């Protein structure tokens, strides 16, 4: 299943903090020899992916994307209007050259706005992912402490990686399965999901996957880096 940009960025966040978090929890447990060792695991990446699809995050992301799509649409319509005028003009029309210049300028603005939208949406999604992860980290630590666990390891359950469609997905799945030698532990993923009321996402149908927006931004892909011309029109 292809994943949106926010998820791929979330994986980067997890890589940076999981080692430090696990080391800190482990170290604190070792300083208290009287405390029994109880190990728990939690699939932080799965919960992060699902949390980002809840009402706390998705509506704002959809609104942000919609605003940019509307702005892009205005320029796209202007570009189409100029293109129509160029088709109606004859090659000998004195204003044909001016129309071509307007078309090129508007086309450049269209490409620039697409690129800007892509970058801004990626930045917005990254901020959401960081905020969501902070919430999960705090709640997971509290839950483990309440249940009396000395060790909490962010790791996905063992199992074969079935989605091998691209390197980014496989890398993400590998990083989600932190390999740490420790006693068998209890999985708190379901408990933390219930604590934060994070719904389980339904499995996508093949048709839905085919129509899914490509990972990266959830925004329209930038046009090819070339200036529109009027060749062939008229």
NUDOSE-397968 format. One record per residue: x, y, z of N, C-alpha, C in turn; residue in one letter. Coordinates in steps of 0.02 Angstrom, whole numbers, padded with zeros to 5 digits, always signed. Layout:
XYZXYZXYZA/...
//
This chain:
+00042-00060+00000+00000+00000+00000+00044+00062+00000X/+00033+00106-00046+00073+00166-00049+00054+00214+00007X/+00102+00250+00031+00089+00291+00089+00100+00364+00072X/+00060+00411+00104+00068+00482+00090+00133+00509+00117X/+00148+00572+00098+00210+00602+00117+00219+00607+00191X/+00166+00625+00227+00172+00632+00299+00197+00570+00332X/+00179+00513+00305+00200+00449+00334+00274+00438+00323X/+00298+00452+00262+00369+00442+00249+00411+00489+00292X/+00388+00550+00301+00425+00596+00345+00422+00572+00416X/+00365+00543+00436+00359+00517+00504+00410+00462+00517X/+00424+00422+00467+00474+00370+00475+00542+00400+00491X/+00558+00456+00459+00622+00489+00473+00624+00513+00546X/+00568+00541+00569+00565+00563+00638+00576+00505+00686X/+00545+00449+00671+00552+00391+00714+00624+00367+00718X/+00657+00366+00661+00727+00343+00660+00769+00385+00707X/+00757+00450+00708+00798+00496+00746+00788+00490+00821X/+00728+00470+00842+00713+00472+00914+00707+00405+00947X/+00694+00352+00910+00681+00287+00942+00741+00261+00980X/+00800+00268+00951+00860+00242+00984+00871+00277+01051X/+00865+00344+01050+00875+00382+01112+00822+00365+01163X/+00760+00358+01140+00705+00344+01187+00715+00276+01219X/+00728+00224+01179+00737+00156+01206+00796+00154+01254X/+00850+00189+01236+00909+00189+01279+00893+00222+01346X/+00855+00277+01344+00839+00312+01406+00795+00269+01451X/+00743+00238+01422+00699+00196+01462+00736+00137+01491X/+00779+00106+01450+00818+00049+01473+00865+00070+01530X/+00899+00127+01521+00946+00150+01571+00912+00165+01637X/+00853+00197+01635+00817+00212+01696+00797+00149+01732X/+00778+00098+01694+00758+00035+01725+00817+00002+01760X/+00878+00007+01731+00936-00025+01760+00958+00008+01825X/+00939+00071+01836+00961+00106+01896+00921+00085+01957X/+00868+00048+01948+00826+00025+02003+00825-00051+02004X/+00874-00082+02039+00878-00156+02038+00819-00189+02071X/+00783-00153+02114+00727-00183+02148+00665-00186+02104X/+00665-00149+02051+00607-00147+02007+00609-00207+01959X/+00556-00247+01957+00556-00305+01911+00557-00283+01838X/+00591-00322+01798+00595-00305+01727+00533-00331+01691X/+00495-00285+01664+00437-00302+01624+00443-00265+01558X/+00440-00302+01504+00452-00273+01438+00387-00268+01398X/+00376-00211+01367+00318-00201+01323+00343-00173+01257X/+00305-00185+01205+00320-00156+01140+00260-00116+01116X/+00272-00072+01069+00217-00033+01040+00236-00015+00969X/+00189-00023+00924+00201-00007+00853+00185+00067+00843X/+00235+00108+00855+00225+00181+00850+00210+00204+00779X/+00241+00173+00731+00231+00196+00662+00160+00181+00638X/+00134+00122+00655+00065+00106+00636+00017+00156+00667X/+00027+00169+00732-00018+00216+00766-00010+00287+00738X/+00051+00305+00720+00062+00371+00692+00026+00379+00625X/+00031+00328+00583-00004+00329+00518-00079+00337+00528X/-00106+00300+00575-00179+00302+00586-00200+00367+00619X/-00160+00392+00666-00177+00454+00700-00179+00512+00652X/-00136+00512+00603-00135+00566+00553-00196+00566+00508X/-00234+00511+00508-00294+00507+00467-00357+00523+00507X/-00350+00542+00571-00408+00557+00613-00429+00630+00604X/-00485+00647+00637-00511+00715+00633-00466+00767+00663X/-00417+00747+00703-00371+00796+00732-00321+00823+00681X/-00312+00787+00626-00261+00807+00578-00286+00810+00505X/-00324+00760+00484-00341+00755+00413-00382+00814+00387X/-00434+00838+00423-00473+00895+00397-00429+00956+00384X/-00383+00971+00429-00339+01029+00419-00295+01019+00358X/-00272+00957+00349-00229+00942+00292-00269+00948+00227X/-00331+00924+00227-00373+00929+00168-00388+01002+00151X/-00401+01042+00203-00415+01113+00191-00354+01148+00163X/-00296+01132+00190-00234+01163+00166-00222+01145+00093X/-00232+01082+00077-00224+01060+00007-00275+01093-00038X/-00338+01098-00015-00391+01128-00055-00377+01201-00070X/-00350+01238-00022-00333+01308-00034-00282+01316-00090X/-00232+01273-00088-00181+01276-00140-00208+01254-00208X/-00250+01204-00208-00279+01181-00271-00322+01236-00303X/-00356+01274-00260-00398+01329-00286-00354+01383-00317X/-00298+01399-00284-00253+01450-00311-00221+01427-00376X/-00203+01364-00378-00174+01336-00440-00226+01336-00496X/-00289+01322-00477-00343+01319-00527-00355+01386-00561X/-00347+01441-00524-00357+01507-00554-00307+01519-00610X/-00243+01503-00597-00192+01512-00648-00201+01463-00706X/-00222+01403-00689-00233+01352-00741-00289+01374-00788X/-00342+01404-00760-00397+01428-00802-00374+01486-00847X/-00332+01530-00818-00306+01586-00858-00263+01560-00915X/-00224+01508-00901-00182+01479-00953-00224+01449-01009X/-00278+01415-00989-00322+01385-01039-00357+01438-01082X/-00374+01494-01050-00407+01548-01087-00360+01578-01139X/-00297+01590-01120-00249+01617-01167-00236+01568-01224X/-00234+01504-01206-00223+01452-01257-00280+01453-01308X/-00342+01463-01283-00399+01466-01329-00395+01526-01375X/-00373+01584-01348-00367+01644-01389-00313+01634-01443X/-00260+01598-01425-00207+01586-01474-00231+01542-01531X/-00274+01495-01515-00300+01451-01568-00345+01490-01616X/-00380+01540-01589-00425+01579-01631-00388+01631-01673X/-00328+01651-01650-00291+01703-01686-00256+01674-01747X/-00251+01715-01799-00216+01694-01860-00142+01709-01852X/-00099+01673-01889-00027+01685-01883-00007+01757-01899X/-00046+01790-01941-00029+01859-01960-00059+01911-01913X/-00094+01889-01862-00125+01935-01814-00070+01972-01776X/-00073+02040-01775-00021+02079-01740-00016+02061-01665X/-00071+02038-01636-00070+02022-01565-00049+01951-01549X/-00033+01911-01601-00015+01841-01590+00048+01834-01547X/+00097+01876-01561+00159+01872-01523+00149+01890-01450X/+00106+01940-01439+00092+01960-01370+00055+01904-01333X/+00010+01870-01368-00026+01813-01337+00024+01758-01318X/+00071+01746-01362+00120+01694-01348+00162+01712-01286X/+00181+01775-01280+00219+01797-01222+00178+01789-01158X/+00114+01807-01161+00070+01799-01103+00064+01726-01084X/+00059+01684-01135+00053+01612-01123+00115+01584-01088X/+00173+01605-01111+00235+01582-01081+00242+01607-01009X/+00225+01670-00997+00230+01698-00930+00182+01664-00882X/+00120+01655-00905+00070+01622-00862+00089+01550-00850X/+00115+01516-00901+00137+01447-00892+00193+01442-00841X/+00238+01490-00841+00292+01490-00792+00264+01500-00721X/+00217+01546-00714+00185+01557-00649+00150+01494-00625X/+00118+01459-00671+00083+01397-00654+00131+01345-00627X/+00188+01336-00660+00238+01287-00638+00267+01307-00570X/+00281+01371-00561+00309+01395-00498+00261+01384-00441X/+00196+01397-00452+00148+01387-00399+00139+01314-00382X/+00143+01270-00431+00140+01198-00418+00197+01177-00373X/+00257+01201-00388+00315+01183-00347+00308+01211-00276X/+00285+01273-00271+00276+01303-00205+00224+01264-00165X/+00169+01245-00197+00117+01207-00163+00144+01141-00137X/+00185+01108-00178+00214+01044-00158+00258+01053-00096X/+00300+01104-00096+00345+01116-00039+00306+01136+00024X/+00256+01179+00016+00217+01202+00074+00177+01145+00104X/+00149+01102+00061+00109+01047+00087+00154+00996+00123X/+00214+00986+00097+00261+00941+00129+00280+00968+00198X/+00291+01033+00202+00309+01065+00265+00251+01059+00315X/+00190+01070+00291+00131+01066+00334+00122+00995+00360X/+00131+00945+00317+00124+00875+00336+00178+00855+00386X/+00238+00882+00376+00293+00866+00422+00278+00893+00492X/+00250+00952+00496+00232+00982+00561+00179+00940+00595X/+00130+00917+00557+00078+00874+00586+00107+00809+00612X/+00153+00779+00573+00183+00715+00594+00222+00724+00658X/+00259+00778+00664+00298+00791+00725+00252+00800+00785X/+00198+00837+00776+00150+00848+00830+00117+00782+00851X/+00096+00742+00802+00064+00679+00817+00112+00632+00853X/+00174+00630+00832+00222+00586+00864+00234+00607+00936X/+00238+00672+00949+00248+00696+01017+00191+00672+01063X/+00130+00675+01037+00073+00651+01076+00079+00577+01090X/+00096+00538+01040+00103+00465+01049+00159+00449+01098X/+00214+00484+01093+00271+00471+01137+00252+00483+01210X/+00219+00539+01223+00199+00556+01291+00149+00505+01319X/+00098+00489+01279+00047+00443+01302+00074+00372+01310X/+00118+00351+01266+00147+00284+01271+00189+00277+01334X/+00227+00328+01350+00268+00327+01410+00224+00324+01472X/+00170+00363+01473+00124+00364+01530+00090+00296+01537X/+00068+00267+01481+00033+00203+01484+00079+00149+01510X/+00140+00146+01486+00188+00095+01508+00201+00102+01583X/+00208+00164+01606+00221+00175+01677+00161+00155+01719X/+00101+00171+01696+00040+00153+01733+00033+00077+01740X/+00054+00041+01688+00047-00031+01687+00106-00067+01719X/+00154-00029+01743+00210-00058+01779+00265-00088+01737X/+00273-00064+01675+00326-00090+01632+00391-00052+01644X/+00446-00090+01646+00511-00058+01654+00542-00041+01587X/+00523-00076+01535+00550-00066+01468+00493-00057+01418X/+00498-00006+01377+00451+00003+01322+00491+00011+01258X/+00480-00034+01211+00518-00035+01149+00471-00021+01091X/+00488+00030+01052+00449+00045+00992+00471-00002+00937X/+00429-00051+00921+00447-00100+00871+00384-00133+00844X/+00386-00150+00780+00330-00185+00749+00341-00260+00757X/+00287-00296+00765+00292-00368+00773+00329-00401+00716X/+00365-00455+00732+00403-00489+00680+00356-00517+00627X/+00382-00527+00569+00341-00553+00514+00371-00534+00448X/+00352-00571+00397+00379-00558+00331+00352-00492+00303X/+00394-00456+00270+00373-00394+00237+00341-00412+00170X/+00277-00401+00166+00240-00423+00106+00239-00370+00051X/+00238-00307+00071+00237-00254+00021+00308-00237+00001X/+00329-00261-00057+00397-00249-00081+00396-00210-00147X/+00348-00166-00153+00338-00130-00215+00394-00080-00230X/+00424-00051-00178+00478-00003-00189+00524-00001-00128X/+00583+00026-00138+00634+00026-00085+00613+00067-00025X/+00579+00124-00037+00558+00167+00019+00511+00130+00066X/+00463+00092+00038+00416+00055+00079+00451+00001+00119X/+00494-00037+00086+00530-00091+00120+00575-00063+00175X/+00609-00008+00161+00652+00023+00212+00611+00045+00272X/+00553+00073+00259+00509+00095+00313+00488+00035+00356X/+00470-00020+00324+00449-00080+00360+00507-00108+00402X/+00568-00106+00375+00626-00131+00412+00638-00087+00474X/+00636-00022+00465+00649+00024+00520+00595+00020+00573X/+00535-00001+00553+00481-00008+00602+00490-00068+00646X/+00535-00114+00627+00547-00175+00666+00615-00171+00699X/+00620-00129+00748+00684-00122+00784+00705-00189+00812X/+00766-00209+00799+00791-00274+00823+00828-00262+00888X/+00796-00279+00944+00825-00270+01010+00820-00335+01047X/+00876-00360+01072+00876-00422+01110+00852-00408+01180X/+00796-00436+01198+00766-00425+01264+00717-00480+01278X/+00695-00486+01341+00643-00536+01356+00580-00522+01316X/+00542-00574+01304+00478-00566+01269+00434-00516+01307X/+00404-00472+01270+00364-00420+01303+00292-00420+01281X/+00252-00379+01314+00182-00371+01296+00175-00313+01247X/+00130-00321+01200+00119-00270+01149+00065-00221+01173X/+00083-00157+01179+00036-00106+01203+00003-00067+01146X/+00014-00088+01084-00013-00049+01028-00088-00041+01033X/-00123-00096+01045-00196-00094+01049-00219-00052+01108X/-00184-00057+01164-00203-00018+01223-00194+00057+01210X/-00139+00074+01178-00126+00145+01164-00175+00170+01111X/-00192+00128+01062-00242+00147+01012-00308+00163+01045X/-00328+00120+01092-00391+00130+01128-00388+00193+01171X/-00331+00204+01203-00322+00262+01247-00331+00327+01209X/-00306+00329+01147-00310+00390+01107-00368+00389+01057X/-00409+00337+01060-00467+00330+01015-00446+00336+00941X/-00394+00300+00923-00371+00300+00854-00404+00242+00817X/-00446+00255+00768-00479+00200+00732-00430+00161+00688X/-00447+00099+00675-00408+00058+00630-00429+00073+00558X/-00382+00089+00516-00399+00104+00447-00417+00040+00409X/-00469+00043+00368-00487-00016+00328-00435-00030+00275X/-00428-00093+00257-00381-00111+00204-00407-00083+00138X/-00364-00050+00099-00386-00021+00035-00401-00075-00016X/-00449-00061-00058-00464-00107-00114-00414-00095-00169X/-00405-00143-00214-00359-00132-00271-00377-00071-00312X/-00443-00058-00319-00464+00000-00358-00444+00064-00324X/-00450+00065-00257-00432+00125-00219-00358+00138-00223X/-00318+00084-00221-00246+00093-00224-00225+00121-00291X/-00259+00099-00345-00241+00124-00412-00257+00198-00418X/-00310+00221-00383-00330+00290-00389-00298+00335-00336X/-00255+00306-00295-00224+00343-00240-00173+00393-00267X/-00169+00451-00236-00120+00501-00256-00051+00475-00240X/-00005+00486-00285+00063+00460-00275+00094+00490-00212X/+00135+00451-00176+00166+00476-00115+00213+00533-00131X/+00220+00577-00083+00266+00633-00092+00236+00697-00064X/+00176+00715-00086+00146+00777-00062+00071+00775-00055X/+00037+00731-00087-00036+00732-00093-00060+00791-00135X/-00013+00827-00164-00030+00885-00206-00018+00867-00279X/-00046+00906-00325-00032+00893-00396+00042+00894-00409X/+00066+00848-00450+00137+00846-00467+00155+00906-00509X/+00215+00936-00498+00236+00993-00538+00241+00974-00612X/+00227+01021-00654+00232+01008-00726+00304+01002-00746X/+00316+00974-00805+00384+00967-00829+00417+01036-00832X/+00483+01036-00820+00519+01099-00815+00534+01127-00885X/+00483+01152-00917+00492+01183-00982+00440+01236-00991X/+00457+01288-01026+00412+01344-01037+00364+01328-01093X/+00299+01338-01082+00250+01324-01135+00264+01367-01196X/+00252+01339-01253+00259+01376-01315+00195+01371-01355X/+00191+01410-01406+00131+01411-01447+00140+01372-01511X/+00193+01331-01515+00205+01294-01576+00148+01247-01591X/+00126+01247-01651+00072+01202-01671+00004+01233-01663X/+00000+01292-01630-00065+01325-01621-00075+01374-01677X/-00138+01394-01685-00153+01446-01734-00182+01419-01797X/
//
